[in-house]
Amino acid sequence: MKKVLLMYSSKYGFTKKYAFWLSSELDADIFPVNKVRAKKLNSYDTIILGSGIYSGSIKGADILIKNFSKLKNKKLVIFTCGIADVSNKENMTLINKSIQKKFPEDVKAAIRIFNLQGGINYQILSFKHKLIMGIYYNGISHKATSDITESDQKFLDAYGKNRDYTSEDNLEEIISYCNS
């Protein structure tokens, strides 16, 4: 049986929720990314990293990049989690372009990346994130009605509310890939 490591970073809990569901399905050892040391990676056949995206960066990706020469023959998976609607092609183009800039070409070629929609809980957002959301809301709300996209409207409808878009069904493609 393949040995699977799932490491995660979760600021607001949605990535952690996905990580625990996924670890259960794959019988993976699970750890917060800050508890994983490079030498631990060698004993696994599949390594999964789950994280939100912050300014285009994925917390924990550096451990994969720095140790890639030892990991390149393993199955490497990253899943990201954020508020963006992953069914929207424009969102995915922006997210993937942002992610791709952070990885060297050889690492990009070896890692399979999945994007999942998480959620938002305004009560626990940091001041910085509330400020960013407020600026974004202000920008969208001042657009002409004809210029508001479907994605913009979803944001406006959800602003200031708690939303949880997580679902175990969202993990099917990752589970299938890891088991292949």
Z-matrix of the N, CA and C atoms (Angstrom, degrees):
N
C 1 1.454
C 2 1.528 1 109.73
N 3 1.330 2 115.93 1 138.84
C 4 1.452 3 120.95 2 -179.63
C 5 1.519 4 110.14 3 -69.84
N 6 1.310 5 115.23 4 141.89
C 7 1.451 6 121.45 5 178.13
C 8 1.529 7 108.08 6 -96.91
N 9 1.346 8 115.58 7 125.58
C 10 1.464 9 121.47 8 -173.62
C 11 1.526 10 110.37 9 -117.89
N 12 1.335 11 115.40 10 133.23
C 13 1.458 12 122.30 11 173.31
C 14 1.518 13 107.55 12 -111.26
N 15 1.318 14 116.21 13 130.21
C 16 1.455 15 121.13 14 174.53
C 17 1.519 16 107.51 15 -120.93
N 18 1.310 17 115.33 16 115.76
C 19 1.467 18 120.18 17 176.38
C 20 1.520 19 107.46 18 -114.72
N 21 1.329 20 115.52 19 146.83
C 22 1.461 21 118.47 20 -174.22
C 23 1.527 22 111.24 21 -145.57
N 24 1.316 23 113.91 22 157.11
C 25 1.449 24 122.86 23 170.91
C 26 1.522 25 105.89 24 -130.30
N 27 1.328 26 116.57 25 128.90
C 28 1.461 27 119.49 26 -175.41
C 29 1.521 28 109.83 27 -141.90
N 30 1.304 29 116.08 28 111.51
C 31 1.463 30 120.47 29 -179.11
C 32 1.529 31 112.08 30 -79.01
N 33 1.337 32 117.70 31 -39.21
C 34 1.459 33 121.20 32 -174.60
C 35 1.524 34 114.26 33 -118.54
N 36 1.342 35 118.06 34 3.62
C 37 1.462 36 121.12 35 172.07
C 38 1.513 37 117.01 36 102.61
N 39 1.315 38 118.75 37 -15.89
C 40 1.462 39 120.32 38 -176.62
C 41 1.530 40 111.81 39 -74.26
N 42 1.324 41 117.45 40 -41.16
C 43 1.469 42 120.54 41 176.42
C 44 1.525 43 109.90 42 -64.31
N 45 1.325 44 116.52 43 -40.81
C 46 1.465 45 120.77 44 178.74
C 47 1.525 46 110.65 45 -60.95
N 48 1.327 47 117.45 46 -40.92
C 49 1.458 48 121.06 47 178.75
C 50 1.524 49 109.98 48 -59.94
N 51 1.348 50 116.55 49 -48.49
C 52 1.462 51 120.03 50 177.56
C 53 1.532 52 111.24 51 -61.16
N 54 1.329 53 116.67 52 -41.26
C 55 1.460 54 120.54 53 -178.18
C 56 1.530 55 111.59 54 -60.72
N 57 1.318 56 117.05 55 -43.57
C 58 1.458 57 119.34 56 -179.37
C 59 1.528 58 112.08 57 -70.02
N 60 1.323 59 117.51 58 -38.00
C 61 1.465 60 119.59 59 174.91
C 62 1.524 61 110.52 60 -61.54
N 63 1.323 62 115.67 61 -45.47
C 64 1.458 63 121.17 62 -177.93
C 65 1.527 64 111.39 63 -66.38
N 66 1.309 65 117.29 64 -41.87
C 67 1.469 66 120.03 65 179.98
C 68 1.520 67 110.89 66 -63.66
N 69 1.308 68 117.02 67 -35.05
C 70 1.458 69 121.02 68 177.42
C 71 1.528 70 110.91 69 -65.94
N 72 1.324 71 116.42 70 -44.91
C 73 1.469 72 121.43 71 -179.70
C 74 1.524 73 112.31 72 -65.43
N 75 1.328 74 116.62 73 -35.60
C 76 1.470 75 120.92 74 -174.36
C 77 1.526 76 112.66 75 -101.58
N 78 1.325 77 117.24 76 2.76
C 79 1.462 78 122.21 77 -176.29
C 80 1.533 79 110.01 78 51.72
N 81 1.326 80 114.93 79 47.86
C 82 1.465 81 121.79 80 -175.90
C 83 1.523 82 111.26 81 -93.87
N 84 1.317 83 115.41 82 149.63
C 85 1.456 84 121.08 83 167.89
C 86 1.525 85 105.89 84 -75.77
N 87 1.325 86 117.43 85 134.40
C 88 1.459 87 120.51 86 -174.47
C 89 1.522 88 111.11 87 -125.29
N 90 1.351 89 114.74 88 135.78
C 91 1.457 90 121.52 89 -179.10
C 92 1.524 91 109.86 90 -147.12
N 93 1.339 92 117.20 91 147.82
C 94 1.465 93 118.30 92 167.39
C 95 1.527 94 107.88 93 -61.83
N 96 1.308 95 117.45 94 144.18
C 97 1.465 96 120.94 95 -174.26
C 98 1.530 97 112.37 96 -58.65
N 99 1.317 98 118.03 97 -31.81
C 100 1.467 99 119.81 98 -179.65
C 101 1.530 100 113.17 99 -73.18
N 102 1.322 101 117.61 100 -5.55
C 103 1.469 102 121.61 101 177.18
C 104 1.535 103 112.45 102 -100.97
N 105 1.329 104 117.15 103 -0.56
C 106 1.465 105 121.46 104 -176.83
C 107 1.526 106 109.77 105 -99.54
N 108 1.329 107 115.49 106 127.68
C 109 1.466 108 121.68 107 176.40
C 110 1.524 109 108.48 108 -105.25
N 111 1.306 110 115.45 109 151.71
C 112 1.472 111 121.94 110 -174.40
C 113 1.523 112 112.67 111 -54.32
N 114 1.327 113 117.69 112 -40.73
C 115 1.470 114 119.22 113 -176.68
C 116 1.530 115 111.99 114 -65.00
N 117 1.324 116 117.66 115 -24.29
C 118 1.468 117 122.20 116 178.41
C 119 1.527 118 111.38 117 -66.89
N 120 1.333 119 117.16 118 -29.87
C 121 1.465 120 122.30 119 -175.53
C 122 1.529 121 112.83 120 -63.38
N 123 1.311 122 117.23 121 -30.44
C 124 1.467 123 121.42 122 -175.50
C 125 1.521 124 114.13 123 -62.77
N 126 1.322 125 117.81 124 -24.98
C 127 1.464 126 119.91 125 -175.53
C 128 1.532 127 113.61 126 -88.86
N 129 1.332 128 117.32 127 9.47
C 130 1.467 129 121.01 128 -178.76
C 131 1.528 130 111.37 129 -117.27
N 132 1.328 131 114.75 130 147.44
C 133 1.469 132 121.27 131 176.47
C 134 1.524 133 111.28 132 -87.97
N 135 1.335 134 115.95 133 -34.44
C 136 1.460 135 122.49 134 -179.94
C 137 1.515 136 107.76 135 -126.19
N 138 1.334 137 114.98 136 132.76
C 139 1.463 138 120.74 137 179.08
C 140 1.518 139 107.59 138 -123.95
N 141 1.325 140 115.43 139 124.27
C 142 1.461 141 122.20 140 -178.91
C 143 1.525 142 108.40 141 -118.30
N 144 1.319 143 115.29 142 134.02
C 145 1.456 144 121.73 143 175.26
C 146 1.520 145 108.35 144 -120.40
N 147 1.329 146 116.57 145 127.26
C 148 1.456 147 121.76 146 175.12
C 149 1.511 148 109.65 147 -116.36
N 150 1.339 149 116.31 148 132.94
C 151 1.453 150 119.90 149 -178.14
C 152 1.516 151 110.19 150 -160.78
N 153 1.317 152 115.23 151 157.03
C 154 1.451 153 119.91 152 166.93
C 155 1.522 154 107.77 153 -75.39
N 156 1.309 155 115.86 154 172.17
C 157 1.469 156 120.74 155 176.06
C 158 1.519 157 106.70 156 -110.21
N 159 1.315 158 115.66 157 125.58
C 160 1.456 159 120.95 158 -179.37
C 161 1.520 160 108.18 159 -125.35
N 162 1.325 161 115.99 160 111.52
C 163 1.468 162 122.60 161 -176.84
C 164 1.528 163 110.64 162 52.83
N 165 1.310 164 115.69 163 40.41
C 166 1.458 165 121.08 164 177.83
C 167 1.513 166 114.25 165 81.81
N 168 1.321 167 117.64 166 -3.17
C 169 1.465 168 121.12 167 -178.42
C 170 1.520 169 111.21 168 -101.49
N 171 1.310 170 114.59 169 149.40
C 172 1.456 171 121.98 170 177.62
C 173 1.524 172 106.73 171 -114.61
N 174 1.320 173 116.43 172 114.38
C 175 1.463 174 120.32 173 -178.65
C 176 1.528 175 109.35 174 -61.89
N 177 1.309 176 116.11 175 125.69
C 178 1.460 177 121.89 176 -179.58
C 179 1.515 178 113.43 177 102.53
N 180 1.319 179 117.28 178 -15.34
C 181 1.467 180 119.72 179 -178.89
C 182 1.517 181 111.58 180 -62.49
N 183 1.320 182 116.87 181 -28.96
C 184 1.466 183 120.27 182 -178.88
C 185 1.530 184 112.59 183 -60.80
N 186 1.329 185 118.05 184 -33.11
C 187 1.475 186 120.04 185 178.86
C 188 1.535 187 110.49 186 -66.34
N 189 1.329 188 116.36 187 -34.13
C 190 1.466 189 119.95 188 177.41
C 191 1.531 190 110.90 189 -73.65
N 192 1.323 191 116.20 190 -41.88
C 193 1.463 192 120.44 191 -179.07
C 194 1.531 193 110.93 192 -65.91
N 195 1.321 194 117.29 193 -48.05
C 196 1.471 195 121.54 194 -177.46
C 197 1.527 196 112.82 195 -64.20
N 198 1.331 197 117.01 196 -30.31
C 199 1.463 198 121.35 197 -176.23
C 200 1.527 199 112.56 198 -108.40
N 201 1.318 200 116.18 199 16.89
C 202 1.457 201 119.95 200 -173.36
C 203 1.530 202 113.35 201 -58.44
N 204 1.314 203 118.11 202 -36.40
C 205 1.475 204 119.44 203 -178.36
C 206 1.529 205 111.62 204 -59.73
N 207 1.332 206 117.68 205 -29.92
C 208 1.464 207 121.80 206 178.13
C 209 1.525 208 112.36 207 -88.74
N 210 1.328 209 116.90 208 -16.09
C 211 1.466 210 121.36 209 -173.21
C 212 1.526 211 114.08 210 -107.21
N 213 1.314 212 117.65 211 -8.89
C 214 1.467 213 120.52 212 -169.69
C 215 1.521 214 114.53 213 -61.54
N 216 1.329 215 118.94 214 -19.19
C 217 1.462 216 121.08 215 178.09
C 218 1.529 217 113.08 216 -96.03
N 219 1.311 218 116.25 217 7.68
C 220 1.467 219 121.47 218 177.44
C 221 1.527 220 109.02 219 -100.43
N 222 1.305 221 116.41 220 163.94
C 223 1.468 222 120.66 221 173.89
C 224 1.526 223 106.50 222 -82.25
N 225 1.326 224 115.80 223 117.68
C 226 1.460 225 122.01 224 -177.11
C 227 1.530 226 109.77 225 -113.63
N 228 1.322 227 115.65 226 127.30
C 229 1.459 228 121.70 227 -175.34
C 230 1.523 229 108.71 228 -132.66
N 231 1.320 230 115.05 229 137.24
C 232 1.463 231 120.85 230 170.96
C 233 1.515 232 107.32 231 -124.06
N 234 1.338 233 115.95 232 134.95
C 235 1.457 234 118.13 233 167.84
C 236 1.513 235 108.11 234 -122.20
N 237 1.324 236 114.33 235 135.79
C 238 1.448 237 120.38 236 177.38
C 239 1.519 238 108.34 237 -104.18
N 240 1.296 239 115.20 238 157.62
C 241 1.457 240 120.69 239 -178.75
C 242 1.519 241 107.98 240 -141.50
N 243 1.320 242 115.71 241 129.35
C 244 1.453 243 119.64 242 179.27
C 245 1.512 244 110.73 243 -159.40
N 246 1.303 245 115.60 244 -177.83
C 247 1.459 246 121.40 245 -177.49
C 248 1.528 247 111.78 246 -79.27
N 249 1.314 248 117.65 247 -20.98
C 250 1.470 249 120.67 248 -175.40
C 251 1.531 250 111.53 249 -61.43
N 252 1.319 251 114.95 250 141.48
C 253 1.465 252 122.46 251 177.08
C 254 1.523 253 108.53 252 -71.62
N 255 1.316 254 116.72 253 111.63
C 256 1.474 255 120.99 254 -175.66
C 257 1.523 256 112.70 255 -75.79
N 258 1.323 257 117.95 256 -8.07
C 259 1.455 258 120.16 257 175.72
C 260 1.531 259 111.21 258 -84.43
N 261 1.328 260 116.67 259 -9.14
C 262 1.461 261 122.34 260 179.73
C 263 1.528 262 109.05 261 -89.35
N 264 1.340 263 116.76 262 116.47
C 265 1.474 264 121.68 263 -175.88
C 266 1.529 265 112.08 264 -60.97
N 267 1.311 266 116.96 265 -37.28
C 268 1.467 267 120.16 266 179.61
C 269 1.531 268 110.46 267 -62.79
N 270 1.325 269 116.61 268 -44.14
C 271 1.472 270 120.42 269 177.08
C 272 1.523 271 110.83 270 -58.91
N 273 1.327 272 115.87 271 -46.02
C 274 1.465 273 119.72 272 -176.99
C 275 1.525 274 112.02 273 -67.02
N 276 1.319 275 116.66 274 -36.20
C 277 1.462 276 119.95 275 176.38
C 278 1.522 277 110.17 276 -60.81
N 279 1.324 278 116.94 277 -46.64
C 280 1.466 279 121.11 278 179.65
C 281 1.529 280 111.71 279 -64.47
N 282 1.312 281 116.37 280 -44.86
C 283 1.466 282 120.57 281 -179.37
C 284 1.526 283 109.89 282 -63.51
N 285 1.309 284 117.74 283 -49.20
C 286 1.465 285 120.69 284 -177.05
C 287 1.521 286 112.19 285 -66.54
N 288 1.321 287 117.27 286 -36.51
C 289 1.470 288 120.17 287 176.98
C 290 1.527 289 109.84 288 -63.14
N 291 1.323 290 116.20 289 -42.05
C 292 1.459 291 121.82 290 179.06
C 293 1.531 292 110.93 291 -63.32
N 294 1.322 293 116.90 292 -44.13
C 295 1.463 294 121.75 293 -179.26
C 296 1.527 295 110.74 294 -66.55
N 297 1.312 296 116.46 295 -45.30
C 298 1.462 297 121.22 296 -174.81
C 299 1.525 298 112.87 297 -59.93
N 300 1.328 299 117.44 298 -30.56
C 301 1.469 300 121.23 299 179.96
C 302 1.527 301 112.38 300 -64.76
N 303 1.312 302 116.56 301 -24.40
C 304 1.466 303 121.18 302 -172.24
C 305 1.525 304 114.16 303 -86.20
N 306 1.339 305 117.53 304 -12.89
C 307 1.451 306 120.34 305 -173.80
C 308 1.524 307 111.92 306 -112.42
N 309 1.343 308 116.86 307 138.45
C 310 1.463 309 119.65 308 170.98
C 311 1.536 310 109.47 309 -62.55
N 312 1.318 311 117.05 310 156.22
C 313 1.465 312 122.17 311 -175.40
C 314 1.527 313 113.06 312 -55.61
N 315 1.340 314 118.42 313 -44.98
C 316 1.466 315 120.28 314 -177.70
C 317 1.525 316 111.45 315 -64.78
N 318 1.321 317 116.97 316 -35.75
C 319 1.467 318 120.98 317 178.47
C 320 1.532 319 109.90 318 -70.36
N 321 1.338 320 116.46 319 -44.23
C 322 1.468 321 120.67 320 178.04
C 323 1.518 322 111.50 321 -55.78
N 324 1.324 323 115.90 322 -39.95
C 325 1.463 324 120.44 323 -177.08
C 326 1.527 325 112.03 324 -69.17
N 327 1.328 326 117.29 325 -25.23
C 328 1.461 327 121.04 326 -174.36
C 329 1.528 328 114.51 327 -97.13
N 330 1.311 329 117.22 328 -19.80
C 331 1.466 330 120.86 329 -175.41
C 332 1.520 331 110.10 330 -99.14
N 333 1.320 332 115.49 331 136.14
C 334 1.472 333 120.84 332 174.30
C 335 1.518 334 107.16 333 -99.69
N 336 1.336 335 116.47 334 126.14
C 337 1.459 336 121.79 335 -176.58
C 338 1.525 337 110.12 336 -112.14
N 339 1.328 338 115.32 337 133.20
C 340 1.457 339 123.27 338 176.28
C 341 1.525 340 108.02 339 -121.85
N 342 1.315 341 116.60 340 142.86
C 343 1.460 342 121.14 341 178.49
C 344 1.523 343 109.27 342 -116.13
N 345 1.324 344 115.72 343 130.21
C 346 1.467 345 122.03 344 -178.26
C 347 1.519 346 109.96 345 -121.96
N 348 1.320 347 116.07 346 148.44
C 349 1.454 348 119.59 347 175.33
C 350 1.522 349 108.73 348 -89.76
N 351 1.310 350 115.63 349 130.70
C 352 1.454 351 121.51 350 -178.95
C 353 1.507 352 111.75 351 -100.61
N 354 1.307 353 116.11 352 -101.51
C 355 1.441 354 120.42 353 -179.01
C 356 1.506 355 110.72 354 179.38
N 357 1.315 356 114.61 355 -167.08
C 358 1.458 357 120.00 356 179.03
C 359 1.525 358 108.59 357 -150.50
N 360 1.307 359 115.06 358 139.33
C 361 1.454 360 121.93 359 175.88
C 362 1.530 361 106.33 360 -130.05
N 363 1.322 362 116.18 361 100.34
C 364 1.462 363 120.52 362 -173.96
C 365 1.526 364 112.77 363 -61.98
N 366 1.342 365 118.02 364 -29.11
C 367 1.459 366 119.82 365 -178.46
C 368 1.531 367 112.30 366 -63.76
N 369 1.325 368 117.48 367 -29.71
C 370 1.466 369 119.07 368 -176.59
C 371 1.528 370 113.42 369 -108.17
N 372 1.331 371 117.82 370 3.62
C 373 1.464 372 119.67 371 177.66
C 374 1.519 373 110.18 372 -62.42
N 375 1.319 374 115.92 373 144.14
C 376 1.457 375 120.02 374 174.91
C 377 1.530 376 108.85 375 -69.02
N 378 1.301 377 115.80 376 160.68
C 379 1.466 378 120.21 377 178.17
C 380 1.528 379 110.26 378 -57.19
N 381 1.303 380 115.98 379 -42.85
C 382 1.473 381 121.45 380 -179.27
C 383 1.533 382 110.31 381 -58.99
N 384 1.329 383 117.16 382 -47.10
C 385 1.462 384 120.44 383 -178.98
C 386 1.534 385 111.66 384 -68.47
N 387 1.334 386 117.23 385 -36.19
C 388 1.469 387 119.52 386 175.72
C 389 1.528 388 109.98 387 -63.39
N 390 1.314 389 116.39 388 -40.23
C 391 1.456 390 120.93 389 179.31
C 392 1.538 391 110.69 390 -63.64
N 393 1.322 392 116.70 391 -45.75
C 394 1.468 393 121.11 392 178.86
C 395 1.523 394 110.48 393 -61.33
N 396 1.324 395 116.42 394 -44.70
C 397 1.468 396 120.47 395 179.15
C 398 1.529 397 110.66 396 -62.72
N 399 1.327 398 117.07 397 -40.13
C 400 1.461 399 121.25 398 179.19
C 401 1.524 400 112.05 399 -64.38
N 402 1.315 401 116.12 400 -41.50
C 403 1.469 402 120.25 401 177.77
C 404 1.528 403 109.97 402 -63.90
N 405 1.314 404 116.50 403 -43.82
C 406 1.468 405 120.92 404 179.13
C 407 1.532 406 110.48 405 -63.25
N 408 1.333 407 116.10 406 -44.36
C 409 1.466 408 121.14 407 178.16
C 410 1.530 409 110.51 408 -58.96
N 411 1.323 410 115.54 409 -46.47
C 412 1.459 411 120.44 410 -179.67
C 413 1.534 412 111.11 411 -60.30
N 414 1.315 413 116.86 412 -41.18
C 415 1.462 414 121.00 413 179.01
C 416 1.514 415 112.42 414 -64.20
N 417 1.314 416 116.76 415 -44.37
C 418 1.470 417 120.82 416 -179.10
C 419 1.524 418 110.77 417 -69.95
N 420 1.318 419 116.68 418 -42.48
C 421 1.463 420 119.58 419 -174.66
C 422 1.524 421 112.43 420 -67.26
N 423 1.316 422 117.99 421 -15.96
C 424 1.461 423 121.19 422 178.01
C 425 1.530 424 112.99 423 -96.80
N 426 1.324 425 116.83 424 2.85
C 427 1.464 426 120.45 425 176.61
C 428 1.526 427 109.38 426 -74.10
N 429 1.306 428 114.74 427 155.21
C 430 1.466 429 119.33 428 171.32
C 431 1.525 430 107.33 429 -66.08
N 432 1.316 431 116.77 430 144.10
C 433 1.461 432 121.54 431 -178.37
C 434 1.524 433 111.56 432 -51.88
N 435 1.308 434 117.03 433 -38.73
C 436 1.467 435 120.91 434 -178.84
C 437 1.529 436 112.71 435 -68.84
N 438 1.332 437 118.02 436 -18.30
C 439 1.471 438 121.83 437 -179.01
C 440 1.533 439 113.16 438 -94.30
N 441 1.322 440 117.67 439 -6.93
C 442 1.461 441 120.81 440 -178.73
C 443 1.526 442 109.35 441 -78.92
N 444 1.328 443 115.13 442 120.51
C 445 1.462 444 120.87 443 -179.66
C 446 1.523 445 110.25 444 -80.67
N 447 1.322 446 115.90 445 170.64
C 448 1.465 447 120.68 446 176.68
C 449 1.529 448 110.37 447 -60.17
N 450 1.326 449 116.07 448 -41.06
C 451 1.462 450 121.33 449 178.95
C 452 1.533 451 110.23 450 -64.16
N 453 1.340 452 116.83 451 -42.34
C 454 1.465 453 121.01 452 176.78
C 455 1.523 454 110.76 453 -58.80
N 456 1.328 455 116.31 454 -44.96
C 457 1.460 456 120.71 455 -177.87
C 458 1.526 457 111.39 456 -64.08
N 459 1.330 458 116.55 457 -39.93
C 460 1.470 459 120.00 458 176.87
C 461 1.526 460 110.25 459 -61.14
N 462 1.339 461 116.33 460 -40.94
C 463 1.459 462 120.34 461 178.14
C 464 1.531 463 110.57 462 -63.30
N 465 1.318 464 116.56 463 -46.95
C 466 1.464 465 120.31 464 -179.90
C 467 1.529 466 111.36 465 -59.93
N 468 1.331 467 116.51 466 -41.13
C 469 1.466 468 121.01 467 180.00
C 470 1.529 469 112.27 468 -66.59
N 471 1.320 470 116.79 469 -30.59
C 472 1.467 471 120.60 470 -176.04
C 473 1.528 472 113.22 471 -93.99
N 474 1.316 473 117.28 472 -14.22
C 475 1.462 474 120.77 473 -174.41
C 476 1.533 475 111.62 474 -56.02
N 477 1.325 476 114.84 475 129.84
C 478 1.462 477 121.24 476 178.35
C 479 1.518 478 114.05 477 81.60
N 480 1.318 479 116.69 478 -3.04
C 481 1.471 480 120.68 479 -178.92
C 482 1.526 481 109.42 480 -110.26
N 483 1.306 482 115.70 481 163.63
C 484 1.460 483 120.77 482 174.28
C 485 1.514 484 108.86 483 -92.00
N 486 1.321 485 115.94 484 134.55
C 487 1.461 486 121.75 485 179.21
C 488 1.521 487 108.42 486 -136.93
N 489 1.321 488 115.96 487 137.72
C 490 1.458 489 122.00 488 175.89
C 491 1.523 490 107.74 489 -128.55
N 492 1.333 491 115.69 490 108.13
C 493 1.456 492 121.65 491 -178.66
C 494 1.536 493 112.19 492 -100.84
N 495 1.326 494 116.47 493 7.54
C 496 1.464 495 118.95 494 -178.63
C 497 1.523 496 110.56 495 -69.43
N 498 1.318 497 114.51 496 149.07
C 499 1.457 498 121.37 497 176.26
C 500 1.525 499 107.73 498 -158.86
N 501 1.309 500 115.80 499 138.14
C 502 1.468 501 118.66 500 176.81
C 503 1.522 502 111.24 501 -60.41
N 504 1.322 503 117.53 502 -27.12
C 505 1.464 504 120.90 503 177.73
C 506 1.526 505 112.12 504 -61.18
N 507 1.335 506 117.30 505 -27.19
C 508 1.461 507 121.22 506 179.69
C 509 1.531 508 112.58 507 -66.64
N 510 1.317 509 116.51 508 -12.93
C 511 1.471 510 121.13 509 -176.55
C 512 1.532 511 113.39 510 -93.25
N 513 1.311 512 118.02 511 -5.47
C 514 1.470 513 120.78 512 -174.06
C 515 1.520 514 113.41 513 -54.56
N 516 1.328 515 116.95 514 -44.27
C 517 1.466 516 120.11 515 -177.57
C 518 1.540 517 110.51 516 -66.73
N 519 1.308 518 117.58 517 -39.17
C 520 1.469 519 120.46 518 178.24
C 521 1.519 520 110.51 519 -65.89
N 522 1.314 521 116.91 520 -45.24
C 523 1.463 522 121.27 521 179.49
C 524 1.523 523 110.84 522 -60.66
N 525 1.306 524 116.02 523 -45.10
C 526 1.467 525 120.70 524 178.84
C 527 1.540 526 110.21 525 -60.84
N 528 1.317 527 117.23 526 -45.48
C 529 1.459 528 120.84 527 -179.88
C 530 1.530 529 110.75 528 -62.01
N 531 1.326 530 116.69 529 -46.20
C 532 1.475 531 120.52 530 -178.34
C 533 1.507 532 112.22 531 -65.28
N 534 1.323 533 117.60 532 -31.99
C 535 1.451 534 121.26 533 -179.52
C 536 1.531 535 113.33 534 -85.33
N 537 1.324 536 117.66 535 -7.47
C 538 1.471 537 120.35 536 -178.01
C 539 1.515 538 111.87 537 -80.39
